[in-house]
Amino acid sequence: MVFKIIAGVMLTLIIVSGWVWRDFKSALITPMVVGKPVVIEINKGDSFNQIIDKLLAQNVDIKPLWFKVLAVSENAVKKLKTGEYELASGLTLPEILAVFVQGKTKQYAITFPEGWSFKEILLEIKNNPSLEHTMQQFDYKALMVQLGADVKQPAIAPDNCPMRCSTSPVPGVLPPASMQSPEGLFFPDTYFFEKHTTDVALLKRAYDKMQLVLKQEWQDKAEALPFATPYEALILASIVEKETAVIAERPLIAGVFIRRLQTGMLLQTDPTVIYGMGDSYQGDIAYKDLKAATPYNTYIIKGLPPTPIAMPGRDAIYAVLHPHNSNSLYFVARGNGTHQFSASLKDHNLAVDNFQRKKNDPR
């Protein structure tokens, strides 16, 4: 009789154990996320049970017991990383656990196009709901400090500067401490970030990348360029960036501006005038605007403006450090996105007359 009881208990245990084992194995291979992806956020201090509750609240069909057993067996209970996660449809228990352990958080993206001004960057950041906004009252100097820039280092103009220099410490990109302008100091690119990343942290990444790109390009620059510092090259690169979107033309336009600097000619470039006009620019430049006394009006100031006027990309930076070698000193838009280059004022005037006449001809 006792033997039968023991045998019955053992049989029951075997059956139950087999069922439990099959149920556990099934839980490991069954998709827990069905349908649309699920977004959950693990906050600092969340217990494992709270994480399970968040999954269940999002209709993730996990089995809490087996999720705990799996986490304990993998020694992963204390390895789960905080952050916002997007769980794709079809994920199993082990895959969900791996996502949390590896910290594969949901990534957001923000894009700063080439040629944008710092004002446009700030607006894009302000309108992004996934960033943590910490810049309440904007202070250029405070921002530079947070970016790790050396705002205390004085800028000393070299005696042999061939133009009105906008000097900066070398090998940095930072402009003189008296300016504190962040214009042009952030590399145009698409940046991916986690939710709650601060606006300053994002700008820091863009700032550091511009520092790196400019340093790399400066080390391999051509000889006999009229730049005392990398910052001056950045200023001209920003002008080239605004003058043309045609990559192949950028070295040609850079060459025109560099020869103008070397010969003492005025740059006479409209994008700098527009930048100096600020919010008063409404799409057209009048004759009076070309005579307006602003630090950025290159129709009346000699040399470079005091700061960049936009964010130049790597192609524009490369162009000003490797300009096309020719004798052209002028260029005019053809009306199709490209430019006509001329070596003499006579030829330039003919080109202007030709393309302006075509532009204004109603036929």
Protein Blocks (a to p, Z undefined) as FASTA:
>chain_A
ZZmmmmmmmmmmmmmmmmmmmmmmmmmmgcfbgcjaddddddehiafklmmmmmmmnopa
cdfklmmmmmmmnopmmmcccddddddehiafklmmmmmmnopacdddddddehiafklm
mmmmmmpmkbccfblbdcfklmmmmnopafkbccdddfklcbdcdddddfbfbdcfklop
aghiaccddddddehiafklmmmmmmmmmmmmmmmmmmmccehiabfbfklmmmmmmmmm
mmpccfklmmmmmmmmmmmmmnopafkiaklmmmmnmmmlgoiacfklmmpccfklmklb
gcjdfbdfbdcdfklmmmmmmccddfbfbdcdehnopacddfbfklmmmmmmmmmmmmmm
mZZ
